[in-house]
Amino acid sequence: MDQNLDATFAALADPTRRAILARLSLGEISVGELAEPFDISAPAISRHLKVLEKAELIERKTDAQWRRLKLNPKGLKTAADWISHYRQFWESQFDALADYLIDLQTNDPQTEEEKSHGTTTSERNGGSGNGT
């Protein structure tokens, strides 16, 4: 899985390859039709397609003399599963932060009047509030 994940993220790192995937998300297309909007050579398109195939992000399909390309969900699923694992981690961290902030607000010793005047409990009790 790690090799495929490395290949997937390497493939997704290039904006041309992401644009190719975006086009393929609309449906199957021939290599020639896919290459039309790109201002790069046919060999360059071919190299991009090989990278995407190695990462299992696309599949080539041959119908008679036509070669068509389509998305392969397997490659994207590998990346999505990996990201999902870390998404759960970060969401739990954000939940813990939210709980901490709520706890700080509910346990704040300042009264509403002190908050509106910007004074602290220390200043109210005769201290300077700056530790001196």
C-alpha positions as CSV (number, residue, x, y, z in Angstrom):
1,M,0.0,0.0,0.0
2,D,2.8,2.4,0.9
3,Q,4.3,2.2,-2.6
4,N,1.0,2.9,-4.2
5,L,0.3,5.7,-1.8
6,D,3.7,7.3,-2.6
7,A,3.0,7.0,-6.3
8,T,-0.5,8.5,-5.9
9,F,0.7,11.6,-4.0
10,A,3.7,12.0,-6.4
11,A,1.2,11.9,-9.3
12,L,-1.2,14.4,-7.6
13,A,1.7,16.8,-6.9
14,D,1.7,17.9,-10.6
15,P,-1.0,20.5,-11.7
16,T,-1.1,19.0,-15.2
17,R,-1.9,15.6,-13.9
18,R,-4.5,17.0,-11.6
19,A,-6.1,18.7,-14.6
20,I,-6.0,15.4,-16.5
21,L,-7.8,13.7,-13.6
22,A,-10.4,16.6,-13.5
23,R,-11.1,16.1,-17.2
24,L,-11.4,12.3,-16.7
25,S,-13.9,12.9,-13.9
26,L,-16.3,14.0,-16.6
27,G,-16.1,10.6,-18.3
28,E,-14.0,8.4,-20.7
29,I,-12.1,10.2,-23.4
30,S,-9.5,9.4,-26.1
31,V,-5.9,10.3,-25.6
32,G,-6.1,12.7,-28.5
33,E,-9.2,14.5,-27.1
34,L,-7.5,14.6,-23.6
35,A,-4.4,16.2,-25.0
36,E,-6.1,19.0,-27.0
37,P,-6.4,21.7,-24.3
38,F,-2.9,21.2,-23.0
39,D,-0.1,23.3,-24.5
40,I,2.5,20.5,-24.2
41,S,3.8,17.9,-26.6
42,A,2.3,14.5,-27.1
43,P,5.3,12.8,-25.5
44,A,4.9,15.0,-22.4
45,I,1.2,14.0,-22.2
46,S,2.2,10.4,-22.6
47,R,4.7,10.7,-19.7
48,H,2.0,12.2,-17.5
49,L,-0.4,9.4,-18.4
50,K,2.2,6.8,-17.5
51,V,2.7,8.4,-14.1
52,L,-1.1,8.4,-13.5
53,E,-1.3,4.7,-14.7
54,K,1.6,3.7,-12.4
55,A,-0.3,5.3,-9.5
56,E,-3.4,3.4,-10.5
57,L,-5.3,6.6,-10.9
58,I,-6.3,6.0,-14.5
59,E,-6.9,3.0,-16.8
60,R,-6.5,2.6,-20.5
61,K,-9.2,0.9,-22.4
62,T,-8.8,-0.3,-26.0
63,D,-11.9,-0.4,-28.3
64,A,-10.8,-1.5,-31.8
65,Q,-8.3,1.2,-32.8
66,W,-9.4,3.7,-30.2
67,R,-7.6,4.0,-26.9
68,R,-9.7,5.6,-24.2
69,L,-8.9,6.7,-20.7
70,K,-10.9,6.6,-17.6
71,L,-10.5,7.2,-13.9
72,N,-9.6,4.3,-11.7
73,P,-11.2,4.9,-8.3
74,K,-8.8,2.4,-6.7
75,G,-5.9,4.8,-6.6
76,L,-7.9,7.6,-5.2
77,K,-9.4,5.4,-2.6
78,T,-6.0,4.5,-1.3
79,A,-5.2,8.2,-0.8
80,A,-8.7,8.9,0.6
81,D,-8.4,6.1,3.2
82,W,-5.0,7.4,4.3
83,I,-6.3,11.0,4.6
84,S,-9.4,9.8,6.4
85,H,-7.3,8.3,9.1
86,Y,-5.5,11.6,9.8
87,R,-8.7,13.5,9.4
88,Q,-10.2,11.6,12.3
89,F,-7.1,12.5,14.4
90,W,-7.3,16.2,13.6
91,E,-11.0,16.3,14.2
92,S,-10.5,14.8,17.7
93,Q,-7.8,17.4,18.3
94,F,-10.1,20.2,17.4
95,D,-12.8,18.7,19.6
96,A,-10.4,18.6,22.5
97,L,-9.4,22.2,21.8
98,A,-13.1,23.3,21.8
99,D,-13.7,21.5,25.1
100,Y,-10.6,23.2,26.6
101,L,-11.8,26.7,25.4
102,I,-15.3,26.1,26.8
103,D,-13.8,25.0,30.1
104,L,-11.7,28.2,30.2
105,Q,-14.8,30.3,29.6
106,T,-16.9,28.5,32.3
107,N,-14.1,28.6,34.9
108,D,-13.1,32.2,34.4
109,P,-13.0,33.9,37.8
110,Q,-13.8,37.4,36.4
111,T,-17.3,38.7,36.9
112,E,-19.2,40.1,34.0
113,E,-18.6,43.7,35.4
114,E,-14.8,43.1,35.5
115,K,-14.9,41.8,32.0
116,S,-16.7,44.9,30.7
117,H,-14.2,47.2,32.5
118,G,-11.2,45.2,31.6
119,T,-10.1,44.6,35.2
120,T,-8.8,41.4,36.6
121,T,-9.5,39.7,40.0
122,S,-5.9,40.7,41.0
123,E,-6.5,44.4,40.3
124,R,-9.8,44.3,42.1
125,N,-8.1,42.9,45.2
126,G,-5.5,45.7,45.3
127,G,-2.8,44.2,43.1
128,S,-1.3,45.9,40.1
129,G,-2.1,43.0,37.8
130,N,1.4,43.0,36.3
131,G,3.1,41.0,38.9
132,T,4.9,43.9,40.6
